[in-house]
Amino acid sequence: MANATLAAPSMSLGLIGFKMAGALFFLLALIFLGFYLLKKFGYKGLSRRNTKELEIISQMGLGPKKSLLVVRFLNKKLLLGVTETQVNLLSEVEADREQNFQQLLEEEKKHHSSTS
C-alpha cells in the first residue's frame, strides 16, 4: 500500500474547466428557453378548472395600479375597485334579471307604439 499512487488525470485542468463551463452554459440556455416558452405560450394550468362561474367582463384603468373591474360571479355582476393593496366591492347586480340595451329599446318601442 505504500507504493500506491493515484492515477494521473487523463485530461488537463483547462479541458476539464472548459467542459464544466460548457455544461453550465447548456443548463442556463435550457432554463432561459423554458422561461421564454412559458412567457410566450403562458401557463395553462389554471385553465383546466371550470372557470364559468368567474369571468372578468370589463376592466378600466383609473391610474397607476388602480382600476375598476366588472366581474360575473355565478349569477351576479360585481363592480370592484382594485388598488395595489385592496379590492373593494362598489356595486352588485343580479345578472339573470338584467336585460341588454337592445331588449330594453325594443320594449320601449312597443310600449310607445301601443299607447299612441
Buried (B, 14 or more C-beta within 10 A) or exposed (E): EEEEEEEEEEEEEEEEEEEEEEEEEEEEEEEEEEEEEEEEEEEEEEEEEEEEEEEEEEEEEEEEEEBBBBBBEEEEBBBBBBEEEEEEEEEEEEBEEEEEEEEEEEEEEEEEEEEE
